[in-house]
């Protein structure tokens, strides 16, 4: 198991909450009160950090020195999306 301590999450458009998040393959518990983890839990303090589950960076640049780079654009775009 892993425990994120002091993780900031969004609680609406203008609100944030600081929570503890306990998870393994799925989220087990999220609460504003401190979670007492089971033995052998990895604890990571995220004080000052924001947790954005499911958020990925979709921005990418495709650059190539190949003269016919346009021919590779489709496959490169698919690879970047992966």
Beta strands, then each sheet from edge to edge (+ up, - down):
strand 1: 2-10
strand 2: 16-23
strand 3: 27-31
strand 4: 42-45
sheet 1: 3+ 2- 1+ 4+
end
